[in-house]
Amino acid sequence: MSFFIFCAQADRIRVGSDAWADVTEKDGSGIYFKLLKEIYGAENIDITIESYHRGLKSFNDQKIDILVGVFREDVKQAILPNW
């Protein structure tokens, strides 16, 4: 009897943000990034730090999967918290 295990590596989650002190630091630290790494695993996330407007364009063009710290009225389509 043989056993085969197949592991398919999922695409990495692309996260974008502007740099904010203690929240989304340029070095990948900050509370928002810490939370995302706990949820998805640090090895599964690619973080891009750029200006808010560039990040917003990247999100709207579907070049990143998650945009941290976005204003509700600035996105065309997204899942946002009610609060």
Residue, then its C-alpha position, 0 to 999 in steps of 0.5 A: m500500500s502506498f500513500f501519497i501526499f500532495c501539497a499545493q502552495a497557494d499564492r502569497i497574499r499581497v498586502g499594501s499600506d502606507a507607513w504609519a508609526d506603530v501600525t504599519e512600519k516600513d520594516g514590516s512591523g506594526i500591529y496591523f501587520k502582526l495581526l495579518k501574520e498571525i492570521y495568514g502566517a508570515e511566510n504567506i504574506d508579501i508586504t508593500i509599503e507605498s503612498y496611500h494613493r499608489g496603494l489605493k490604485s494597486f488595490n483597485d487594479q487588483k495588484i494587491d489583495i489587502l489594503v490596510g488603512v483604507f477609507r471606505e469611500d476610496v474603494k470601488q469594491a471591498i470587504l470592510p468592517n461595519w464599525 
